[in-house]
Amino acid sequence: MSNYDQAHSFPVYVHPIPQNHPTICAYERRHSNSSDCKHAVVFIGGLGSGPHTTHYLGALNAMLECASQSSTDNVKYNLWELRMRSSYTAFGYGSLKEDGEDVASLVGHLKGIGVEKIVLVGSSSGCQAIMTYASTEPAPPPVDGYIMQAPTSDRETAGLLMPQDLLSASLEYAGDLIAKGKEKTIMPASFIPSIITSPVTAYRWYSLASVGGDDDFFSSDLPTSALQFTFGRLDKPMLILMSEKDEMVPLTVDKELLLGKWVKAIPEGLASEQSQIITTADHELSEERVARYFVGLVVEFLKELNKEPAGAPLKPMRQPSVALLATSLLAKATALLILFTPVPHGRILYFLNSTQIQLQQPHHRALLQVYKMGIPYSRQINAAFEQVTPLVAAGFKVLRTTRDISILLAVIQVLTVFLLGLILIALVVLLYCVNPDLEEERQAIITPWLRYFAGITLWSVLRTFLSLLAVAGLAGAATWHFFLAKQWVEDVEYEGNVDADKALEDLDDDAQAEGGGNGGNKGKGKGKK
């Protein structure tokens, strides 16, 4: 978008924020009506970005200028950008906890200089910084709204950028380093997607790419219980804008369904009705038409916020219902039973992630915390299961492979004995046919066999054939039994897992139904193409 935005210079005001971290700076883009603007839009970019690297901010600033001059809209905002500790190539050394602290420092600074309303806008991984800020406890300085552009799962994106076996190996390597207290060790380049050219620590890579990592807010497979502790903790309006052709999202992800899940998890009345999937948009809104459409949606959202008085009291956060608590305890007991049943251990982590036992906490807090409902949750549990699961699965696979090899060797041995018997018969027949006049010593060996063959009748041949056929049938049946038993076990495991999944989903639906009439108007913000 602009070639104009990229090629022309523009003025900014630099605001050092020395209270906690002297390296943090805020950049205020001003326009002709900035002196009358008492509100702030704070933009936070994704991994690898920083102030002045997002192409559509020039158009956003121009649109804010036009809106501030309107006599009817009364949308008076200045555009701010923040240089955080993780900006540009430093994201590999950072964390969402630090990002949340940096944003809190800026919000405190803005309130200190008299800014009235503050709206946080996140792009790509910047959305994770927003979610971290919104779900932090104790609550940081309050803001008045949130906007997320192209929220995506870095975990699912990593699966697009590298083979699954390499991704698993890299997470195992990072997990080992973290377990040894070496979380700040730089990951080998061979374990990181080639698109990432900056150094990345073991902690940040594990946070970005692992199930339940600190950055894992937007994965499509997260259960509803996890969303209740992220989207469900929002206390201010949020606008969610996904991209229809986002190249960072797997094609298998149903964006409409995913957006609906997020909107449903947001407390009633806080999801903007303009939340949607922007048609033809890619991850970075490369098309000028699409970017201008996005800018227009941002201004419309600011107009919505204008209808509420600044400093409006926060809505009380919803507490988990008794039904949710009961469902969580039941799911926890189910998970313990699973540990003692012959279900493949590779499914255990799936069950834990698919039930109410995964009561996710805000991602920046300590690793072990007790919620008000009294159920402890630790991310280290997930990490431990994720480290052990590949080893158990590999051992299970080795056992099955060893069994298959043993069966194959037994079949080979039977065939070998049968072949040796045929060779012996052929040698005897050869001796009988070629040497009718045998020496006395050889006659002592061969004559009994010759007499035996001479006494063979049709009935004896038929009887022998039937006996061999019976033995071969038993051997074949035993061999097929082993293979069929393998398939039968796999079918039973699969059916058991499906039944368990369905039961847990039914429990989750029942818990939501008993939790109160929260469904009502939440569907208003459902995305539309």
JOZI-V486708 format. One record per helix or strand of 2 or more residues. SS is the DSSP state (A for helix, B for strand). FROM is the first residue (numbers start at 0). TO is the last residue. If there is no record, write none. Layout:
ss:SS from:FROM to:TO
ss:SS from:FROM to:TO
This chain:
ss:A from:1 to:6
ss:B from:11 to:15
ss:B from:24 to:28
ss:A from:33 to:35
ss:B from:38 to:43
ss:A from:56 to:68
ss:B from:76 to:82
ss:A from:87 to:92
ss:A from:95 to:111
ss:B from:117 to:122
ss:A from:125 to:133
ss:B from:144 to:148
ss:A from:153 to:160
ss:A from:163 to:178
ss:A from:188 to:190
ss:A from:201 to:208
ss:A from:223 to:227
ss:A from:230 to:232
ss:B from:237 to:242
ss:A from:254 to:264
ss:B from:275 to:277
ss:A from:287 to:305
ss:A from:321 to:338
ss:A from:344 to:353
ss:B from:367 to:369
ss:B from:375 to:377
ss:A from:378 to:433
ss:A from:439 to:453
ss:A from:457 to:513
ss:A from:519 to:524
